[in-house]
Amino acid sequence: MEAVIKVNDISHSFGKETVLKDIQLSVGKGEVFGLLGPSGSGKTTLVKIIVGILKPISGNAVVLEKTMPSLKQMKHIGFMAQSDALYSELSGRENLDFFASVYGLSKAERQQRIREVLEVLGLSDDIDKPVDKFSGGMKRRVSLAAALLHKPEILILDEPTVGIDPVLRKSIWEELNALKDEGTTIILTTHVMDEAEKCDQLALLRNGHVIAQGTPHSLKKDINAATIEEAFLHYGGVGQ
Ligand SMILES: Nc1ncnc2c1ncn2[C@@H]1O[C@H](COP(=O)(O)OP(=O)(O)OP(=O)(O)O)[C@@H](O)[C@H]1O
C-alpha cells in the first residue's frame, strides 16, 4: 500500500526526559491508524511532530513525500488538537468561518462547507451561540468540524472523542469511516480500547516506545489475546 505518512527513527526529549525513542511508522493511504497508549506515553508529542508543530531532536516525519515541518503541506492536513483552539467569545459558526477563511475557502465555499460539516456532526441547533457556552463535547465537535472544512487528504486527530457521549461517538466513527472510504488517511490518538479496535492499524505506545504494531486482529491473534487491553498488557510487559 502507498505510504502517505512515514515516521523515520524519531526520537524526542524535553530537557532530560526522553519522550519518544526511535519511532518508525508507515501509514497507508485511506487507513485509519490508531496511536494507543496511556497518558504520558508520547502520543501528542508524536502527532505534533507529524503535523509539523514540533521539530524532533532526531529523525523526521514525511507527509505526502515532504519532510515536515512544511507549511505547504498544511493545506492537505486537518488537525484537531487535544485542547480546543477555539475563540470562546465568537459563536461556533464564526469560529468555523474564521478557520475556513484561513484555509482560503471563498465565501460561497465557506457557507456550503460549514453547512455540510454542521450536519455531519449534529451541531446545527446551537452553532450560533458563543463557544464559551458550549459543553466540552460540543467544543470537541466544533474542533473536528474545523479540521474537516477544507476536505483534507490527511486527518490527524488527538483524542477526538474525549468527552463525547456514546451516541455521538458512534456517529463520529461513521463519519471517519465514510471519509476513509473516500480515501482520507486518518491518524488518531486514543487510550480507549474499544476505539482502538475500530482502527485498521494500531501502534501501541508506552514510555515513548512503540511496543507493538499491526492490525487489531493480528495483535490479538499473535499472542492469543481476547482483547486489545490484554494484548497491550502482554506487549507492554512490566517495567518497559
Ligand atoms: N512542552 C513540554 N515540555 C516538557 N515536557 C513535556 C512537554 N510536552 C509533553 N511533555 C512530557 O512528555 C511526555 C509525553 O507527553 P504527551 O503529551 O506526548 O503524552 P500523551 O501520550 O499524549 O499523554 P495524554 O494521553 O495524557 O495526552 C509526558 O511526560 C509530558 O509530561
The ligand as a Gaussian input file, in Angstrom:
#p B3LYP/6-31G(d) Opt

LIG

0 1
 N        6.198000      21.058000      26.207000
 C        6.618000      20.111000      27.060000
 N        7.606000      20.354000      27.928000
 C        8.058000      19.406000      28.787000
 N        7.558000      18.147000      28.833000
 C        6.558000      17.848000      28.002000
 C        6.034000      18.809000      27.066000
 N        5.043000      18.199000      26.342000
 C        4.956000      16.942000      26.815000
 N        5.853000      16.713000      27.798000
 C        6.075000      15.448000      28.517000
 O        6.261000      14.437000      27.539000
 C        5.647000      13.218000      27.939000
 C        4.703000      12.764000      26.848000
 O        3.615000      13.660000      26.780000
 P        2.480000      13.552000      25.664000
 O        1.535000      14.699000      25.874000
 O        3.101000      13.402000      24.340000
 O        1.775000      12.178000      26.088000
 P        0.343000      11.602000      25.692000
 O        0.542000      10.151000      25.466000
 O       -0.240000      12.399000      24.594000
 O       -0.489000      11.834000      27.026000
 P       -2.066000      12.194000      27.195000
 O       -2.834000      10.972000      26.799000
 O       -2.172000      12.483000      28.674000
 O       -2.317000      13.370000      26.347000
 C        4.974000      13.500000      29.276000
 O        5.832000      13.043000      30.307000
 C        4.854000      15.003000      29.306000
 O        4.909000      15.471000      30.614000

